[in-house]
Structure formats: C-alpha cells, structure tokens
Amino acid sequence: MPYSDETASYKFNHTMLRIKDPKISIPFYTEVIGMDLIEKLDFNTFTLYFLAFDRSGGKATKEEKTADRLNREGILELTHNHGTEHDKEVSYHSGNSEPRGFGHIAITVANVEEACARFERLNVPFKKRLTDGQMRNIAFILDPDGYWIELLQDTTATK
C-alpha cells in the first residue's frame, strides 16, 4: 500500500551532490541550467548551496525562498567541503562507473532539441547526444564534477 494517511504529508525535498569548486559549479547550475540559488548555509568546514527553479517569476524575496525551502520539492543541494577546490587529488564518483550506484538527475525542458543546441553553444560536455544510441528522445550532459544530467522533453509543452 504505497499511500496512506500516515505518509500524506511526505514530500521528496532534495538530493545532495558533493562539488569540488563552487566558483565553477554554482555558475553552471545558475547560469547554464537556469536554477536559482535559494539558500546558502556556511559552516566551519563546508558550505551548502540549495538550488531550485524559482516559480515566483523572480518576485520572491530571499527570506521567502529560504522559508519555502523545506516546503517544496525538487531541490538540489550542492555540498562544498572547504579546500577541495585546491586539492588536485579530489574528484567525486558520479556513480556511473564501477562500483555503480547513483546515476543522474533529470531536468524536463520545453524543447529538448533547442536545449541541446544551447548546451552545445555553451560548450557543455555531453555524455549522450540525442543522435546517440537507440533512445533518440533524451540526452545527457555533464556538470563540472562529472555528474550526469538527463534532459527530457516536457510532453505537455508546445514544441
């Protein structure tokens, strides 16, 4: 029984990925992907960055975004452990090579062909283009830490 009154208030809030250098990763997610930094929390040895797509049309204040963070779904938490950006030995496992584990995050776009063309213009590395393999309706790009991002066509959007 997947649904019950006991779990009616549950929401999938966020997924956390570790990042090596926030000066590279945060602009990737905000400028290239188009997410908004809704909250940043600094601690002694690490910093948390919470990103999501802003549905307020840019009208929400920082305080409103922060207050809403625990009440919404689809948040990406990027965790930066201080000092990793200067350590050549640090890299994070995407989960897509042995040992396999985590696979990817996914983003729905209004027009997957146009999104791929934009990422191509911005020199974003692709793991899989629309023309690769048998599944010609999805693509995968790579973030600065090598995490896979699946691009899906929004079937409710007008092409």
C-alpha positions in Angstrom: 0.0 0.0 0.0 2.1 3.0 -1.3 -0.2 5.8 0.0 -1.6 6.2 3.5 -2.8 9.0 5.7 0.4 8.5 7.7 2.5 9.5 4.7 0.2 12.1 3.1 2.4 15.0 4.2 5.7 13.5 2.9 7.5 15.3 0.1 10.7 14.5 -1.8 12.6 17.6 -0.8 16.2 17.4 -2.2 19.1 15.5 -3.5 22.7 16.3 -2.4 25.8 16.2 -4.6 29.3 17.0 -3.5 31.1 19.6 -5.5 34.8 20.3 -5.8 34.7 24.1 -6.6 31.6 26.3 -6.0 33.1 29.0 -8.2 32.6 26.6 -11.1 29.6 24.6 -10.1 27.3 27.4 -8.8 27.5 29.4 -12.1 27.0 26.2 -14.0 23.7 25.5 -12.2 22.5 29.1 -12.1 23.7 30.5 -15.5 23.8 27.4 -17.7 21.0 25.3 -16.2 18.9 28.3 -15.0 18.3 27.3 -11.4 18.2 29.9 -8.6 20.3 29.8 -5.5 17.6 29.8 -2.9 19.8 29.5 0.1 23.4 29.3 1.1 24.5 28.0 4.5 28.1 28.4 5.6 29.7 26.2 8.3 33.3 25.9 9.5 34.4 23.2 7.2 31.7 23.1 4.5 29.1 25.2 2.7 25.7 24.1 1.5 24.1 25.6 -1.6 20.4 24.9 -2.2 19.2 25.4 -5.8 15.8 25.1 -7.5 13.8 26.6 -10.3 12.1 29.8 -9.0 8.4 29.6 -9.7 7.8 33.1 -8.3 8.9 34.7 -11.6 11.8 36.3 -9.7 9.4 38.1 -7.3 10.2 36.0 -4.2 12.5 37.7 -1.6 15.5 35.9 -0.2 13.5 35.3 3.0 10.6 33.9 1.2 12.8 31.5 -0.8 14.5 30.4 2.4 11.2 29.9 4.2 9.9 27.9 1.3 12.9 25.6 1.0 11.6 22.9 3.4 8.1 23.0 1.9 8.9 22.4 -1.7 10.1 19.6 -3.9 12.9 19.3 -6.5 15.7 21.0 -4.7 19.4 20.3 -5.5 21.8 20.6 -2.6 25.4 21.1 -3.6 27.9 20.5 -0.7 31.3 22.0 -0.9 33.9 20.7 1.6 36.3 23.7 2.0 39.7 23.2 0.5 38.7 20.6 -2.1 39.0 23.2 -4.9 42.8 23.4 -4.3 43.3 19.6 -3.9 44.3 18.0 -7.3 43.5 14.6 -5.8 39.9 15.3 -5.1 37.3 14.1 -7.5 33.8 12.7 -6.9 32.4 9.5 -8.2 29.3 10.0 -10.4 28.0 6.5 -9.7 28.1 5.6 -13.4 31.3 3.6 -13.4 32.2 0.7 -11.2 31.1 0.5 -8.5 27.8 1.7 -9.9 25.4 3.5 -7.7 23.9 6.9 -8.1 23.1 7.6 -11.8 21.8 11.1 -12.6 19.5 13.9 -12.0 16.9 14.8 -14.7 15.5 18.1 -15.9 12.4 18.5 -18.1 12.7 21.2 -20.8 10.1 22.7 -23.1 12.1 21.7 -26.3 14.9 19.2 -25.9 16.4 19.9 -29.3 16.7 23.6 -28.5 18.1 22.9 -25.1 20.7 20.6 -26.5 21.7 23.2 -29.1 22.1 25.8 -26.4 24.2 23.5 -24.3 26.3 22.8 -27.4 26.8 26.6 -27.9 27.9 26.9 -24.3 30.4 24.1 -24.7 28.7 21.9 -22.1 30.1 18.4 -22.4 27.6 15.7 -23.4 27.6 12.1 -22.2 24.9 11.3 -24.7 23.5 13.4 -27.5 20.0 13.0 -29.0 21.6 11.3 -32.0 23.5 8.7 -29.9 22.1 5.2 -29.2 18.6 3.9 -29.5 16.8 6.4 -27.2 16.7 9.5 -29.5 14.4 11.5 -27.3 16.8 12.0 -24.3 20.3 13.5 -23.9 22.7 13.6 -21.0 25.1 16.5 -20.2 27.8 16.6 -17.6 28.2 19.1 -14.8 31.6 20.3 -13.7 32.1 17.4 -11.3 31.1 14.8 -13.9 27.5 14.2 -12.6 25.1 13.2 -15.4 22.1 15.4 -16.1 19.3 13.9 -18.2 17.4 16.2 -20.4 13.8 15.2 -21.0 11.2 16.7 -23.3 8.2 18.2 -21.5 5.4 16.4 -23.3 2.9 19.0 -22.0 4.8 21.9 -23.5 4.3 23.2 -27.1 7.3 22.4 -29.2 
